[in-house]
Amino acid sequence: MYPGAADALARGAKEAGAILWYGMAEEAEIGRLAGYGAPMIEIIKPYTDREMIYRKIRHAEELGLLAVGIDIDHPFADDGSPDIVSGHEMTALKTAELREICRDTRLPVIIKGVLSVRDAERCLEAGAQGLVLSHHNNRIEYALPPMALLPEIVEMTGGKVPLFVDCEIKTGMDAFKALALGAKGVCIGRPLMTAIKQDLEHGVRDYLLKATAELKKAMAFTGCTTLETMDPTVIHRI
Ligand SMILES: Cc1cc2nc3c(=O)[nH]c(=O)nc-3n(C[C@H](O)[C@H](O)[C@H](O)COP(=O)(O)O)c2cc1C
C-alpha cells in the first residue's frame, strides 16, 4: 500500500457511498479508518493466535462496524507451509472453529475465499451470514474465476445468505453480470490501488462513481428497475 493509501481508500469509499472492506491492520488504524464514516467490514485473517481473532472481533463490535469477515484462503505460503503475514503466523480454520466465531459475536460474520459448493456448505454449517467468492487475487493459481462459480453457489445457498464476488471485477458491467447471476454485491481491490496512485481519495471516488454509472446504465437498458428484479435472463452465455 502507498503512504496514505488506506485513508484515501476510506475517504473515497465514503464519498462514493461504498462499503469499506479492510483487513490486516492494527486496531488503531481500523478505528481511524472507520472514523471517516463509510460503513466498514473488517476482514480478519486466520491468525494461528486465535485469541487475536477474538480480540479484533471485540474491537469491531465496539466500533460498531457493519460486519466482520474471516478470510479462509490465506493460511498457506507458496510451499504449503503456514504463511507468515506481517510477522503473524496463519493456520487454516476448521469448520468447528468458524462455528465458534460465528456464535461468539452479534455482528454478522462473512467468510471470504469461498471457491466451491462444498466450501459454501461448510460455511453455512458454521453459521456464516455472508460469503465472498474469491481466490484472493490469484493466491490460488489456476482457480476458476469466482464469477464462474456463482450460479452453482447461488443454487446451493438458495438466498439464505448474501453472496459477494471479487477478483477481476473492474467495471460496472462486471458488477452487472455478477448481480444478474445472483450476487448481492461485488468487491474491487487492485483497480482502487491504481486509482489511489492517480488521485488519492478523489481517484477512488471517481472510479467507484464511474463503475456505478455503468451499472445503472446497463440496468436501465435491460429494464432492471431494482437490484431485486435482476436475474440471469439479462445476460447471455457465449
Ligand atoms: C493492497 C491489497 C491488500 C489486500 N489485503 C487483503 C487482506 O488483508 N485480506 C483479504 O482477505 N484480502 C486482501 N486483499 C485481497 C482483496 O480483498 C481481493 O480478494 C483481491 O484483491 C481480488 O480482487 P481484485 O482483482 O479486485 O484485486 C488485498 C488486496 C490488495 C490489492
The ligand as a Gaussian input file, in Angstrom:
#p B3LYP/6-31G(d) Opt

LIG

0 1
 C       -3.404000      -3.838000      -1.304000
 C       -4.272000      -5.033000      -1.078000
 C       -4.413000      -5.541000       0.219000
 C       -5.231000      -6.651000       0.455000
 N       -5.382000      -7.109000       1.733000
 C       -6.244000      -8.125000       1.976000
 C       -6.492000      -8.567000       3.303000
 O       -5.926000      -8.067000       4.282000
 N       -7.376000      -9.584000       3.478000
 C       -8.021000     -10.166000       2.427000
 O       -8.823000     -11.070000       2.621000
 N       -7.796000      -9.778000       1.160000
 C       -6.926000      -8.778000       0.918000
 N       -6.698000      -8.379000      -0.374000
 C       -7.314000      -9.130000      -1.495000
 C       -8.617000      -8.481000      -1.931000
 O       -9.530000      -8.442000      -0.887000
 C       -9.249000      -9.209000      -3.124000
 O       -9.628000     -10.521000      -2.738000
 C       -8.311000      -9.304000      -4.308000
 O       -7.592000      -8.100000      -4.473000
 C       -9.011000      -9.708000      -5.606000
 O       -9.743000      -8.695000      -6.158000
 P       -9.153000      -7.684000      -7.323000
 O       -8.998000      -8.495000      -8.591000
 O      -10.225000      -6.653000      -7.411000
 O       -7.858000      -7.141000      -6.845000
 C       -5.894000      -7.272000      -0.637000
 C       -5.749000      -6.753000      -1.924000
 C       -4.952000      -5.653000      -2.157000
 C       -4.824000      -5.125000      -3.570000

